[in-house]
Amino acid sequence: MRIERRLSNTFQEFIASGKAGGAILILCTLVSLAIANSTWGASYLGFWHIPLGGLTVELWINDALMAIFFLLVGLELKRELYNGELSDLRNAMLPILAAAGGIAVPAGIHFALNGGTPTQAGVGIPMATDIAFALGVLALLGKRVPASLKVFLTALAVMDDLGAIIVIAVFYTAQLSVAYLVGALAVFVALRLMNKRLRVLALWPYLLGGALMWFLMLKSGVHATIAGVLLAFTIPYSAQEDDAASPSHQLEHVLHKPVAFLILPIFALANTGIVIGADWAGELSSLNSLGILVGLVLGKPVGILLFSFAAVAIGVCRLPLDLAWRHVLGAGMLGGIGFTMSIFITNLAFVGHADIINASKMSILAASVIAGTIGFIWLKFMGAPLASDPDPDTMDFDQDPPAQTQ
């Protein structure tokens, strides 16, 4: 039986917003870097640390606004589980295992260089992939790459983000308050019951409950942004793709542009004010910086390619018909664009160590530029769809793949 999967309207919209949003992120990063290294640098960096309502401006951005970003990540993950590449176990195993390789190998590289040192906590930094930037690069390539590569990279990046979320929750938790954590989980259970038992379809009760869950999570010591992911899995979802009546689809549609054009640019402005000092080369050659650079630029493509190849070789899954191993390698290269999630984890890993945070962010930016550039060049010249693919907007998963050239 032939199963054709066309890219959904929601997915197409996400690709489009990723392309434009990525350009804005780059602009905000350049602006932030320029101001931080100008005569206004001290005032600019000081602004983000102004106390406001019990938190600093930077923490309101990183703990509150980014919870909305994580809510969108959770909604995208849920969509993938219901309707996307992750909805069928056989199809899901390829991006799941690829993501596992893209997490394990970079983390192993960083740990090998930093294990037992004060910078060991940075092991989670090279695990992450910036889904908006990675898909933005693919969007620039247009029909030069197979449609299923976009789906594969999206599923891989979503699973990668899930791995990063688990790492944040487990390893980057401050002093734990069990009472507040139990309260947050109680709100989560109540919202799930409201969905599954009471069949409440209105969005506002979930959003109010989500705000309460965020506050309790903040007080618990577990990073508050985890509440955004939990909230996503309480909101009613329709298994019918792009159902306009589905609260989950509605919210995902509403959040795309605010996240791409407001929240992430503000995050970039607040977190990429990197001071490039006279010893910048020395900072990039530290063990922590090398762990980040090598982990993202080399570890990501190696881990993604090796785990994918092993999964196909042992028969756990197979490549979509229009993909060859050169496409998987290209996706792995783009997986080295860490940016948002890597910077986010950096802030958690090295709290109170401004110099290490600054050097880590410099390494993340350098690695992301290198990974994005080599990934774009590789796929531009090596990423053409296989000649056997009948339609760049369709994928057939139920026929045996043709002999694949490399």
C-alpha positions, 0 to 999 in steps of 0.5 A: 500500500502506498502512503503519501505524506504531504507537508502540512500547512502548519509544517509549511508555516513553521518552515516559513517562519523559521526562515524569516525568524532566523534572519531576525535572530542573526540581526539581533545577535549582530546588534547585541555583539556590536553594542556589547563591544562598544562604549555603551557595552557596560550599560547594555549588559547592566540593563539585563540585570536590573531587578524587576518584580523579584527577578532580573530582566534577563531572568524574566526573559529566560524563565518566563518568555522562554516558557512560551517557546518551550510551550511551542516546542511541546506543541510541535512534539505532540503534533509529531507524535500524533500526525508526523514522523514520530506517529509511526514507530517504524518511521519514528525510530530513524529520527529518534536514534539519530537524535540519540546519536546527536546527543550522546557523541557531542556530550561524550566529546565534551565530557572526555575533555572536561570530565572531573574539571569545574567546566564538566557541567557544560556537558549538556551544551553541545547536545542541543540543535536550534530547530529554527536556524537549522530549518531556516538553512534548509528553507534557503535551499528550497527544492534543492533538497528532498522534502523528506529531509525537512521532515527528518530534520524537524523530527530529529530536532524536536527529539533533540530538544526533548532530550535537552529538556530532560537534561535541564530538568534532571541535571540543571535543577537548583535546590529542590522544593518537593512541596512546590514540585508536587503542587506543579504536578498536581496542576498538570494532573488537573489539566489532564483530567480537564481535557480527558474527563471533562472534555473542556475545549476552551483554551483559557482554563489551560493557559491560566492553569499553565501560569500557575504551574509555571509559578509553582515550577519556578519555586520548586527549583526545577527550571520553570520553562519545563512547565511550558512543555507539560502544558502543551501535553494537557491541551486538547489535540485533534488527530485530524491534521490542521483541524481548525477546531483543535485548541492545540492547532489553534495555539500552535498557529498563534504562537509561531510568529510571536515566538519567531519574531519577538520572543527568540529575538529578545532572547538573542538580545539578552543573551548574546551580549558577548564581550570579545576581549584581547584573549578571545583566541585563548578563551576559544582554546580552553577545554570547555570551548573546545568541547563545545566547538568539536561537539557541535561541529564534529560530534553532531554529524558523526553521532547522527550519521553513525546512529542512523546507519547502525539503525538501518543496518540492523533493520530497526528502520530504513531511509525514506525513498528520496534520501541517501546517506549524504542527506543524513550527513548534511542534516547532521551538519545542520544539527551542529547549529546549537544557538538558542538551546545551547545558550540556554543551557550555558546560562544554567550550567555556569550560574555565577561564572560570567567569564565561562558563560561569555567564552561558552557563548562565543564558542556556540556562536562560532560552532553554529556559524561553522556548522550552518555554513558547511551544512549549507554548502554540502547540501547545496552541492550534494543534497539533490533529491534522488532521481527515483523520487516522483514528487518532492512533496510526497514520500512513500514509506511502504516500498523498498528503497531503490539502490542509493548512490552516495 
